[in-house]
Amino acid sequence: MGFIRKIISSRTKNDDDFYRELKNILGFKPKNIDIYKKAFIHRSIKETTKLGNPQNYERLEFLGDAILGSVIASYLFKKVPSGSEGYLTKMRSKIVSREHLNELGRDLNLIRFVKSNVSRSKFGENINGNIFEALIGAIYLDKGYKHCKKFVYKRVIKPYVNIPTLEGKITSYKSLFIEWCQKEKKDFLYDVYDDTGNDTVRHFSVKLFLDNKIIAKGRATSKKKAEEIASKRAYFAFQNEIS
């Protein structure tokens, strides 16, 4: 009895609050809360296991990414029996795109659980999607594949996945623009350069050239984002031709 009392008293109010909020997000009772805590440890904490291995959300993110992909692949395989391999691959990519995963993480406000030595203002946008995947990895370790599947259906497929809408969704304007340029044998160039200015966070700007003429510009906190912004503007400028 004394041993049981000791276990109960070792739980803090923060643990109880975390358990309650986690239960609402998952839709079921977590069994081992410590596994879920690891899903929100940022690498800046520099926490390690007893064996000295790094302990943060990144390994769980890797696991969750694979499980999420398998659940979505299985769903699409059954939902669209006429879909070719290429079609199914493209649709899965749209569902598990970084943009979409970031949206899912933001909607659940998962970032409030993150334990970090870095200011949240310095977090990149992708941390929202990363910890969403880490959460799925934690579910797998705690409750198994069946519960992962239920969670993905509840939080991803039912509220967000609409096949006709996804078919028309553009996930990469840059890929679409480049594909069009190659098809039409047009010369293009992404001229990327540092453009931090007075910002505290590093920024990049890009000038997008088409046949030696600037047709669009973009600016963001990463080269990839800046190129995507410029590509999106170029797409709408040449939408009739590209379509």
C-alpha positions as CSV (number, residue, x, y, z in Angstrom):
1,M,0.0,0.0,0.0
2,G,2.9,2.3,0.9
3,F,4.5,1.6,-2.5
4,I,1.3,2.5,-4.4
5,R,1.0,5.7,-2.3
6,K,4.6,6.6,-3.2
7,I,3.9,6.2,-7.0
8,I,0.8,8.4,-6.8
9,S,2.5,11.1,-4.7
10,S,5.4,11.2,-7.2
11,R,3.1,12.5,-9.9
12,T,3.1,16.3,-10.1
13,K,0.2,18.7,-11.0
14,N,2.0,19.3,-14.3
15,D,1.9,15.5,-15.0
16,D,-1.8,15.5,-14.2
17,D,-2.5,18.5,-16.5
18,F,-0.4,17.0,-19.3
19,Y,-2.2,13.6,-19.0
20,R,-5.6,15.3,-19.1
21,E,-4.9,17.4,-22.1
22,L,-3.2,14.6,-23.9
23,K,-6.2,12.3,-23.3
24,N,-8.4,14.9,-24.9
25,I,-6.2,15.1,-28.0
26,L,-5.7,11.4,-28.4
27,G,-9.3,10.3,-27.7
28,F,-8.1,7.5,-25.4
29,K,-6.2,7.0,-22.1
30,P,-2.4,7.0,-22.6
31,K,-0.7,4.1,-20.7
32,N,2.9,5.3,-20.4
33,I,2.9,9.1,-20.1
34,D,6.7,9.2,-20.1
35,I,6.8,8.1,-23.7
36,Y,4.7,11.1,-24.7
37,K,6.8,13.5,-22.8
38,K,9.7,12.5,-25.1
39,A,7.7,13.5,-28.1
40,F,8.0,17.1,-26.9
41,I,11.7,17.4,-25.9
42,H,13.6,19.8,-28.1
43,R,17.2,19.0,-28.9
44,S,18.3,22.2,-27.3
45,I,17.6,20.6,-23.9
46,K,20.5,18.2,-24.6
47,E,18.8,15.4,-22.6
48,T,20.2,11.9,-22.8
49,T,19.3,8.4,-21.8
50,K,21.2,6.4,-19.2
51,L,23.3,5.0,-22.0
52,G,24.2,8.5,-23.1
53,N,22.1,8.5,-26.3
54,P,20.3,11.8,-27.3
55,Q,16.7,11.9,-26.1
56,N,14.4,14.3,-28.0
57,Y,11.5,14.2,-30.4
58,E,13.5,13.5,-33.5
59,R,13.6,9.7,-33.3
60,L,9.9,9.6,-32.5
61,E,9.3,11.9,-35.5
62,F,11.1,9.4,-37.7
63,L,9.0,6.6,-36.5
64,G,5.7,8.6,-36.7
65,D,6.5,9.7,-40.2
66,A,6.7,6.0,-41.3
67,I,3.6,5.0,-39.5
68,L,1.5,7.9,-40.8
69,G,2.6,7.2,-44.3
70,S,1.6,3.5,-44.0
71,V,-1.9,4.4,-42.6
72,I,-2.5,6.9,-45.4
73,A,-1.2,4.5,-48.0
74,S,-3.6,1.8,-46.8
75,Y,-6.5,4.2,-46.7
76,L,-5.9,5.4,-50.3
77,F,-5.3,1.9,-51.6
78,K,-8.8,0.9,-50.4
79,K,-10.6,4.2,-51.0
80,V,-9.4,4.6,-54.7
81,P,-9.3,1.1,-56.2
82,S,-8.7,2.6,-59.7
83,G,-5.7,4.7,-58.7
84,S,-2.4,3.9,-60.2
85,E,0.9,3.7,-58.2
86,G,1.8,7.2,-59.4
87,Y,-1.6,8.6,-58.5
88,L,-1.6,7.0,-55.0
89,T,1.9,8.3,-54.4
90,K,1.0,11.8,-55.4
91,M,-2.1,11.8,-53.2
92,R,-0.3,10.5,-50.2
93,S,2.4,13.2,-50.7
94,K,-0.4,15.8,-50.6
95,I,-1.9,14.5,-47.4
96,V,1.5,14.2,-45.6
97,S,3.0,17.3,-47.0
98,R,5.0,19.5,-44.6
99,E,2.5,22.3,-45.0
100,H,-0.4,20.0,-44.1
101,L,1.4,18.5,-41.1
102,N,2.3,21.9,-39.8
103,E,-1.4,22.9,-40.1
104,L,-2.4,19.7,-38.1
105,G,0.2,20.5,-35.4
106,R,-0.9,24.1,-35.1
107,D,-4.6,23.1,-34.9
108,L,-3.9,20.9,-31.9
109,N,-1.6,23.6,-30.4
110,L,1.0,20.9,-29.7
111,I,3.8,23.5,-29.4
112,R,2.5,24.3,-25.9
113,F,3.9,21.0,-24.7
114,V,7.4,21.5,-26.1
115,K,10.3,21.6,-23.6
116,S,13.1,23.7,-24.9
117,N,16.0,26.0,-24.1
118,V,15.3,28.0,-27.2
119,S,12.7,30.8,-27.4
120,R,9.6,29.8,-29.2
121,S,10.0,32.8,-31.4
122,K,13.0,31.1,-32.9
123,F,11.3,27.9,-33.7
124,G,10.8,27.2,-37.4
125,E,7.3,26.6,-38.8
126,N,8.1,22.9,-39.4
127,I,8.3,22.2,-35.7
128,N,4.5,21.9,-35.7
129,G,4.5,19.1,-38.1
130,N,7.6,17.5,-36.6
131,I,6.0,17.1,-33.2
132,F,2.7,15.9,-34.7
133,E,4.7,13.0,-36.3
134,A,6.6,12.5,-33.0
135,L,3.2,12.2,-31.2
136,I,2.2,9.4,-33.6
137,G,5.4,7.6,-32.9
138,A,4.7,7.9,-29.2
139,I,1.2,6.4,-29.7
140,Y,2.7,3.5,-31.6
141,L,5.2,2.7,-28.8
142,D,2.6,3.1,-26.1
143,K,-0.5,1.5,-27.6
144,G,0.4,0.0,-30.9
145,Y,-0.5,0.3,-34.6
146,K,-4.3,-0.1,-34.1
147,H,-4.5,3.1,-31.9
148,C,-2.2,4.9,-34.3
149,K,-4.6,4.1,-37.1
150,K,-7.6,5.3,-35.1
151,F,-5.8,8.6,-34.2
152,V,-4.9,9.3,-37.8
153,Y,-8.4,8.6,-39.0
154,K,-9.8,10.9,-36.3
155,R,-7.3,13.8,-36.6
156,V,-6.2,13.6,-40.3
157,I,-8.4,11.6,-42.6
158,K,-12.0,12.4,-41.4
159,P,-11.6,16.2,-41.0
160,Y,-9.1,17.0,-43.8
161,V,-9.0,14.3,-46.5
162,N,-11.3,14.9,-49.4
163,I,-10.2,13.1,-52.5
164,P,-11.7,15.5,-55.2
165,T,-10.3,18.5,-53.4
166,L,-6.9,16.9,-53.0
167,E,-6.8,16.0,-56.7
168,G,-6.8,19.7,-57.6
169,K,-4.5,20.8,-54.8
170,I,-1.1,22.1,-55.7
171,T,1.5,21.2,-53.1
172,S,4.6,22.6,-54.9
173,Y,4.3,25.6,-57.2
174,K,8.1,25.3,-57.9
175,S,7.8,21.7,-59.2
176,L,4.8,22.7,-61.3
177,F,6.6,25.8,-62.7
178,I,9.8,23.9,-63.5
179,E,7.9,21.1,-65.2
180,W,6.1,23.6,-67.4
181,C,9.5,25.3,-68.3
182,Q,11.0,22.0,-69.2
183,K,8.0,21.0,-71.3
184,E,8.0,24.4,-73.1
185,K,11.8,24.5,-73.4
186,K,12.0,27.8,-71.5
187,D,15.1,29.0,-69.6
188,F,14.6,29.7,-65.9
189,L,16.8,30.7,-63.0
190,Y,16.2,31.1,-59.2
191,D,18.6,33.8,-58.0
192,V,18.7,33.4,-54.2
193,Y,20.6,35.7,-51.9
194,D,20.7,36.7,-48.2
195,D,18.3,39.5,-47.4
196,T,18.1,39.8,-43.6
197,G,18.2,43.5,-43.4
198,N,17.0,44.7,-39.9
199,D,15.3,41.4,-39.1
200,T,16.6,39.4,-36.1
201,V,15.9,36.2,-38.0
202,R,17.8,35.4,-41.1
203,H,15.9,35.9,-44.3
204,F,16.4,35.0,-48.0
205,S,15.1,36.6,-51.1
206,V,14.9,35.2,-54.6
207,K,14.4,36.6,-58.1
208,L,12.8,34.2,-60.5
209,F,14.0,34.7,-64.1
210,L,12.2,33.3,-67.2
211,D,14.0,33.7,-70.5
212,N,16.4,36.2,-68.8
213,K,13.5,38.4,-67.4
214,I,12.5,38.7,-63.8
215,I,8.9,37.5,-63.5
216,A,8.5,37.1,-59.7
217,K,10.2,37.6,-56.4
218,G,9.9,36.0,-53.0
219,R,11.2,36.5,-49.5
220,A,11.1,34.1,-46.5
221,T,13.1,32.6,-43.6
222,S,14.4,29.8,-45.8
223,K,15.6,29.5,-49.4
224,K,13.0,26.8,-50.1
225,K,10.1,29.0,-48.8
226,A,11.4,32.0,-50.8
227,E,11.6,30.0,-54.0
228,E,8.1,28.6,-53.4
229,I,6.6,32.1,-52.9
230,A,8.2,33.3,-56.1
231,S,7.0,30.2,-57.9
232,K,3.5,30.7,-56.7
233,R,3.5,34.3,-58.0
234,A,4.9,33.1,-61.3
235,Y,2.2,30.4,-61.5
236,F,-0.6,32.9,-61.2
237,A,1.1,35.3,-63.6
238,F,1.3,32.6,-66.2
239,Q,-1.7,30.5,-65.1
240,N,-3.4,30.3,-68.5
241,E,-0.2,29.1,-70.2
242,I,0.7,26.6,-67.4
243,S,-2.8,25.2,-67.1
